[in-house]
Each structure stands twice: as structure tokens, then as C-alpha cells.
Amino acid sequence: MSQRPLRLGTRRSLLARAQSSAVARTLEKLHPGLQVELVGIDTRGDRITEIPLSQVDGKEFFTAEIDAALRAGTVDLTVHSYKDLSLERPPELHLGAVPARENPRDIVFFAPDALEQLARALPLRIGSSSPRRQAFVPAFLERALPGAPRIELCELRGNVDTRLRRLRERRGSERQLDGVILAFAGLSRLWQDESVGAAAILRELLAGLPRMLLPLNLCPAAPAQGALAIECRSDDARTRALLAAIDDDATRTAITAERALLAERGGGCHQRFGATQVQVPGLGALLYVREAGEAGAAAPQLRWSLPAPPRAPLRPWDGSAQPPLEVASIAGVAELCMQRLAASGAAFIAHRRALPDMPAAAVSRCAHIWVSGTESWFALAARGVWVEGCAEALGFEALRPTLASALLALPAPSQWLALTNEEAAAGWGEVPVLATYRHVGGPQPQAAPGEARQIWWASGVQFERWHGQWGADCQHACGPGKTLDTLRRAGAKEVTVFPSVHHWREWLRT
């Protein structure tokens, strides 16, 4: 005799139903013969749409009614956006699974005529009711958008589709917005869902909208953003066993670290606090943290577990402190670059110097411009270039999972164009490369690396020019990306990868 279907309690919004439907289908696939039925439940948070939740007394806005149904046995399991769960959960409820996390970042979508507004030097009205986003995002956008516009934050509540529709309201209407800030994960789940009609609605709403994916190093997300929490009753052995199959240890570990920091600050949706832990190949866990107080936003932090202390004697050489090498543009490259950009579906600019002197309009013939880090992003924005996202100084390879997202609908790597220097043009795999400049001449290093025992290489060019002066037993270090590729191709021994030179300097002090 077959067992009865599992009843899955969910909010009624498009996103909640899409998330719950995906969990249901995954469970049915992993457990042949199992049926999972969705049960819609109204919550207080869904009914309050005109007031920011940070200004409403109480908590459990999106979970109280769902918890009650689970405790009463009306449903067997519930699916929550993990960031909506309070830090203290009822003991009779069990966290049965935390599936693999979606991209935790925030993304901003802009009105179709946002570029025209920027050209007229008008302020942009951006919608968000999140205190965290209000603390971090305006300052970022004022540097990341061409024209350095003034950003005005407007309160915004409602379901995803309701928020996005405000980008297409008539210009001059009180409801019209120039941009909305949303969680990438929620949009991604909607984009992939065909069961509740969400994908078709989202594709229509997003068609033709400019966008920017916010970097974690300056705009970390809410703790647990992008993750789901699936709960059942603690005494329900059957459901607990079924849920164990979709639990992801790495996601649980990251969420635990993020929520522990939130707990230190008292928890709650009113916090102007972001904490996001991501796993990066070759580096391990990176925890981005930032908060804001009465005096404004504090400097962002990147927490990382340092490797074993350096060997004695301690004689470091810091390549990042050396005078910059001279560079020269390759003859005729600007015209060639304009042609290649116009023919490419997307471009990755490895350094701000890699984009030749050309009109911003020529750059925009390439629909999607991505860069290596935020400093290059800000430099290109000052030149009038619309940048869509960055690799957060972790290298192009670390960016590939994001670029492969169905939501972004970016072209295959073979249709991209990478702009870089002549010395770094090798090793891009299927990505076409255009070298736009080369390093020439330049001073000899201060405090030659041959005298050092711990060396930080700031670029592959530094290594290629000066590595012959190293000592046989030195400890090499660099950041991720093409510099690391250069050291490995050259067969350098004992290379340690650090997220940044600041972490290397911290390591020297251990």
C-alpha cells in the first residue's frame, strides 16, 4: 500500500510557490513513488505591503502561520527563505534540510530609460525597504553608474513581480522607479520555474532592462540570503529521513557562520548588516562582512582562515609596494577593439588599462561588460561605460558559475572577448582574447626579491621579469587569477594563494 502524499506548506507568492515546487519535484525525483502536494498559507508579512517590516512591531512575519500549520499536523514540511527565519526556532520543529544555495548576491534592475536619465544628469529613484541595502547600495551605485548620479532610496514592498512592474510605470507617476534591488537567488528560482507560470511572467518583466550584479566585497547580502530552510516536526521520522537526501553540508556551514554573526548583533530584519560566506576553489571559504551604525557604513571586511605561519627568517618582499611598470598601447588597437567588441556577445576587461581610449558609445555596442574588480568598475564608469558586474578580484575562473546562470542569459564563453595585456594573453581557454597593451621598460625592483624569503607577486609580469632573482627556498604568494596561472606554468615551488595582499601581510604577522 502506498503511503499518503507529503503536504508541503508554503506562502502563496510566486517566489514561495516556485521555491516549494522545486523542492517538491527534487524530493519526488530522489524518492520514486513519493508524492508531494503544495498547501498555500497566508502570512502576516504578505498582508503588510505598505510599511517596511523594520517599522512593524513583532517578528515571524513570514513564518508564524506556516509554523502553526506544521505544529498542528496540517502540513508535513515547510519551505522558507532561510533569511526570513528568526534565530530562535521552536524545539518541536526540526531543520530537516538546507539544500545547495543559489547565488547569494543582490542584483539591481533599472528602468528601460535609465540611461537617458543618466545622460540628463537626473537623480535615480531606487526601490528597497531593506535597511542593509539602504546603508550600502546608494554609495556603491553613485560610483558604479556612469555620470555619478545622485541616488534616492524609496521604500518598496510587495512580491517580485509587483516590484518589477514599477520600473515600467509612466515617467512622472508616483509609483515609477528607476531601479529596484532584489535577491539574485529568488529571481533565478523564478526564472527556472515552469510549474506556476512564474518564468513566463519574469521573462516578460525583465526583457530589455539594464542590470547590475552587486559585488559581495562592498555589498554583502543578508545572512542566509539565497538559501532555503526546510523544516518538519521533530518527531516525524519519515519526513526527516526523506529530507536528509537534499541537505548540503557546505551550505549549512556557510549559513551557520553568517547567522552566528547576526546573533552577536541581536538578529532581526532591522539590522544594517551583511554577511555572506562563499567557497572559492583554491582559497576555500571567504566571509564578507559589513555593517553600518549611526556614523554610517563601516569599511567592509573579508575574513579568511590564514595558512600555517611563515618560516623563519622573515624577510618579505612586497610586489604591490613596487613602482608600477610602464605600459604602452599596442598600435592600432583602439579601432580593432571597437570592431571586436561590436561583434562579441559579452566582454571581460581584466584591468581598467585594458580598455583603450574610445567613446563609451562604442564600448556599449557590446551588450554585457564585466570587469575584474570594483576599482576597474569605478574607473570605467567614470569614462561613461555601463558595467554589469565584476569578479571581485578573484579572477575570471571564479566568476564562471555566476556567468553560467540561466537568469543572466549570457552567451557561451566562446562568444566573449577578454581584454588584457600582451603578457597575460595566454591561458584563457575557449575565451577569445585581445591584447590591448604591453609592459615596457620600468625600474628595477626595490629590495631585490633574491634577498627575500617570503615574496608577494602583484602580477604575472613582475614574476616573469624578476623571478630569476629569487632564493631557492622562498615562499611565493599571490592572489587568484592570471598571476597564479603564470607562477604555476613557470613551475614555481611552494605557492600560496591569498584573497588579497592585506591577508598576506596579516599572515606575516602571525
N, C-alpha and C positions, 0 to 999 in steps of 0.2 A: 504494500500500500504506500503510495507516495505521500510525502509529508506536505503539510499545508505551505502555501507561499509565505515568504517573509514579507512583512509590511514595513515599508521604509517611510518614515515621517520626514517631510520636507516643507520649507516655506514655498509659497506659490509663485514667487517671482520667476522670470525667465531663467535667470542665472541659477537660482537654487534648484529649479527643476532640471536644468541641464546638468549640473553637478551630480545631483542624485541619480539621474538617469544613467550617467556614465558609470557610477559606482554599481548600480543595479546590473547593467549589462556585463561589467567585468566580473562580478560575482557569479552570474549565470554561466559565463564562459568558463570560469575556473572550476565550477561545480556543476557538471552536467546533470540535468534534471531539476535543478533548483529554479524556482520562480520568485521574482521579487516584484512586489506591487508598490507603486508610489501612493502615499497618502498626503494630500495637501493640508497644511495647517497655517492659519493666520497668526501673525505675531504682532506684538505691540510696536516693534520697530518698523514694520511695514505700514502700519496705520499712521505713524507720525512722520509726515513727509515735508512739513513746512518749517520745522525747528531743528537746528543742529542737535544731535543726541548729546553732545557735550554740555548742552544747556538744560537738559531734561533730568529731573531727579530720578534716582534708581539706577538699575543696571539690568542685565539679562534681556535687553530689548529684543533680540532676535532668537532667544533660546527658551525663555520661561515656559511658553505654551507647548513647545516641542518637548521639553523635558517632562512636563506634566503628562503628556500623552504616552511617553516612553515608560514612565514610572507606573502609569495606570494599566499598561499592557495593551493599549490601543494600537501601538506600533511596536515593532521588534528592534529596530535600529534607526538611527538618525544620522544625517549628514550635515555638518556645519562648516562654514568657512572658519578655519581654526582661529583666525584673528578675532572673531566675534565672541569666542568663549572666554568667560571670566577665569581668573587664575584658580579660584576655588570651585571645584565641581562636587556635586552630591556624591556621597560614598556609594550609593546604590547604583550609580551609573559607571560604566566601565569604558575606557578609551580602547576600543577593540582594534582600531587600525588607523594609521596615518599613512596614506598612500604616497607614492613618489610625488614630489612637489612640482608644480608648474613654475614658470619664470616668476620670481617674486617682485620684479620691478614695477614701478609706476610708468604709465605712458600718457602723454598729452595729445589729444586730437584737437585740431584747430578748425575754425570755420573755413568754408571754401574760399572766402575773400580775405583771409588773414594777411596774405602777402600784400594786398592792396592797402590794408590798414597800416601795415608797417611802412610801406612806401610813403604814406601820408603823414608819418611820424605821430600816429594816434596811439593812445594807450590801449592795451588789450584787457578785456574783462574775462578772467579765467575763473571757472567754477569749481569749488571744492569746499566742503564743510569740515574737512579733517584738520585739526589743529597742527598736526605734524606737517602736512603738506603746506599749510599756510605759513609755517615757520621756515621751510627750506626752499620751496619751489620758486616763489617770486624772484628772489635774488639770483637763482640759477638762470631762470628764463631771461632776465634782464641782460645777462651776459651771453646767453646761448642763442638768442634770436637776433637776426640781422636788424640793425638800426637801434639796438639797445633800448627797446621801448619801455615805458612805464607799465608795470603790471598791477592791475587792480583785482584783488581776490573777492569773489562773490560767493555767498552761501549757496550750496547746491545739495539737494537731497533727491531721492527717488530712485527708481530702477535704472539699469544701464540704458535701456532704450529711451526712457524719458529724458535722461541727461543728454544723450547724444542728439536728440531732436532739437534741443535748444541751440545747437550750432547752426541750424538751418532756419531758425526763426527770422522774420523780416528785420532787416537792419533798422534800428531805431526803436524796436519793440523792447519793453522792459525785460522780457524773457530771453532776448537774444544774448548769446555769449560768444566770445571769440575763441574760447578754448575750454575743455573740460579735462580734469585729471582723473584717471581711472586706473584700477589694478590691471596689469597686463594679463595676469592669470585668469581672471574672470572673463575677459574678452576672448582669450584663447579657448577657454572651455565652450563658450557660446559659439564661437566660430566653427568648432569641430562637431557641434551637436546638430543632428538632423531629426531627433525624436520629437521635439516640442516646437519645431519651426523657428528656433532662435537663430540658426545660422543664416537663413534667408533674410530675416529682419536685419541682422547685424551687417551683412554684406551690403544691403541697400543703404543703411545709415552711414557706413564708413566710406562708401565709394567717393573717391576724389578728395578726401580730407587730408591735408598735411598733418604730419605727426612727428613727435619726438619721444624717444625712449629715454627716461631719466636715469642717469648713472648712479649706482649704489654708493660710490665714494663720496658724493655730495648730497644725494637724496636717498638715504636708506629707507627701506619700506617699513611698514608696521611689523612688529614681531609676529611671526607665523603667517604673514601675507603670502598667498599662493599655495598654502597647504590646506588640506581638508582634515577634519576630525570626525571619525565615525564611531559613534557610541552605541552601546547596547546595555541591557541590565546586567549587573554584576553576577547575578545568579543564573543567567541564561547561557548554559554551557554550549548548547548547539550553535547559537549565533556567534559566540566568542570564537569557536573553532573555525567557523566559516570566514570570519573577518581576518583571522590571523594570516590567511593566504595573501592578502593585499597590503600588509603592513610593510613599510620601508624603513629600515634601521637608520639610514643616513639622514632621512628627513626628520625622523624623531629626534635624532641627536641635535640637528640644527635648531629645531623648534624649541627644544629644552633649553639650549643656550640663550636663545633670544628671549624667551619668556622669563628666564631667571633674571635677566637684566630689567625686564619690565616689572617684575615683582619687587626688585630693590627700590623702584620708584613709586610703588603703591598701586600699579596697574591702572586700568580704566581707559576709556576712549578719549578722555580729555588730555592725555599726555602729548606733549610736543616732543616726541621721542621716536627714533627709528633704530632698528637693529635687525640686520639681515646677515645670515651666515650662508656662504656658498662654498661648494667644493670645486677647486680648480686643479686639473691634472698637473702634477709636478710641484705643486705648492701645498695642497691639502686644504684645510678649512680656513677661509678668510671671513672674519666677522666685522662687518661695517657697522659703526655706532655713531649716532649723532643726537644731540638734544638741544633744546632751546629753553632759556629761562627769561627772567624779567629783562635782562640786558640784551636779549637777542639770541641768535643761534650761535652755539659754540662751534669750534673747529671740529671737523669730522675726524674720527679715529678709525684705524684699521688694525684690528687685533689678530695676532698670528702667533702660533707657538714656535719659539726660536729653536734652532737645532742645538746640538751639543756645543759648549763653549769653544772658542778658537784655541789652537795650540800656542804655546809659548815658543819663541819670543813673539811678542805682539808688536809687529812693525807694519801697520796698514798703509796702503796706498789707495786713495780715493779718486777714481777716474772722473767722478762727477764734479770734482773741485778743480779740474784742469781747465786751462784756457780752451775755448771752443776751437775746433779745427775749421779752417777756412773752406768755403764751399763755392762752387761755380756752376751756373746753369749749363745744361747741355745745349749746344747750338740748335736753334730751330724747334726747340721742344714745346714752346707755348702753342704754336699752331697745330703741331701734331697732337698735343694733349687735348685741345678743343675738339679735334676730329674724333679721337678715341673715346672721349667722354660722351659725345653725342651718340656714338654707336654702342655704348655699353649700358646694360640694364641697371648697374649699380657700381659704385666706386668706393674703395677704401684708401684713404690718404694717410700714409704711415707717419708723416710728420708735417707740421704746418709749412715747412720749407719745400715740401714735395709738390705743392700746388703752384705752378708757375704764375707769373703776373698775367692775369687775364680778366675780362669782365665777369662779374658774378653771374650775369645772364647766360654766359657761355658755359659756366660750370653747371647751372641749373638745367641744362639740356640733358644731363644725366639725372634720372628721376630720384635716385637714392644715394646720398653722400654720407659715408660713415668715416670716422677718424679714429686715431689710436688712443686719444685721451682727452680730458677736458681742456687742457691748455691749448692743444691744437684746435679744439672745437671753438673756444672763445676767440682765438686768433682769426679763424676763418669767418666766424660770424661778424667780426669787426670789418671784414672785407666784403660783407654783404652776402655771404654764402649760407644757405639753409642746410644745416647738418641734422641728420635724422637720429644718430646715436653714436656711441663710441665703445671701444674695447676696454675702457677703464684702466689703461696702461698695462694690460695683461697679455697683449698680443692678439693677432688675428685668430689664431687657433682656438683661444679661449672664447672667442666671440661666435664661433661657428654654430653651436647649439641654438643660440638666440636667433641667428640669421636663418636657420632652418625652420623656424616657427611658421606654421601654416597661416597664422594671423597676419604676419608681416608680408606674406605673399611675394617674397623677394626672388629674383632669378637664381638659377643654379650658379655655383662658383665659376664655372667656365664662361659665364656671361658677365662677370665682374671685371673691373680694372683696378689693379693696385698701383698706386703712385708712390715711388720710393727713391732712394739714392742708388747710384750705379753699383756700389759695393754690396748692397743688400738685395739685389735683384734676383739672386738665385734662391731656390728653395720654396717657391710659392705653390708648387704642385700644379693643379689644374687652373689656378687663377692667373689670367694674363697680367703681365707686368709692364709698366712703362717707367724706365729710369729717367727722372727729370733733372737731377743734379748729381755732382760728384764732389768728393773732398779733395782739396788740393793743398799742397804745402802745409803750413801750420807750424807752430812752435814745438820744440821737443818737450816731453813731459817734465813737470816739476817733480823733483824727488823721484828719480827713475824707478820703475817697478822692479828692476832687478835687485834693489836693496830691500824689497818688501817681502813679507811672509803671508799677508792677507791682502788680496787685491780685489777692488771693485771695478769692473769694466762697465763704463757707461754706454758703450756702443760696440758693435762688432768692428767698426773701423778702428777704434782705439786698439782693440785686441790685435787686429791684423798688422797694425803699424808698429806696435811696441812689445808684442808678446815675446819677441826674441830676447828681451832684457830680463825676463822673469827668472826667479830662482827655481831650482828643481823641486823643492819641497813646499812651494807656496800653496795657499788655499785660494782658489779662484771663486769669485762670486759675481752675479749679475741678476738682472730682472728677467722675467719670462719674455718669450717672443724671439725676434730675429737675432738679438745679441746672443742668447743662449744657443740658438742653432749654429751660429758662427763658431762658438767655442767647442761645441760638440763635433762639428765637422772637422775642426783642426785637431781633434784628439786631446784636448786639454784634460788633464787629470784633476780629480778632486774639485769638481764644480758644484757649488751650492746655489740654488735659486732662492731669491728673496723677493717678496712683493714690491719692495722699494729700497732705495739706498738708505732711507731712515731706519728700516729694520736691520739692515746690515750694520749700521753704526751702533744700534742698540745691542746687537749681538756681540760686537767688540767689547762692550762694557760688561758683559756677563762674566 
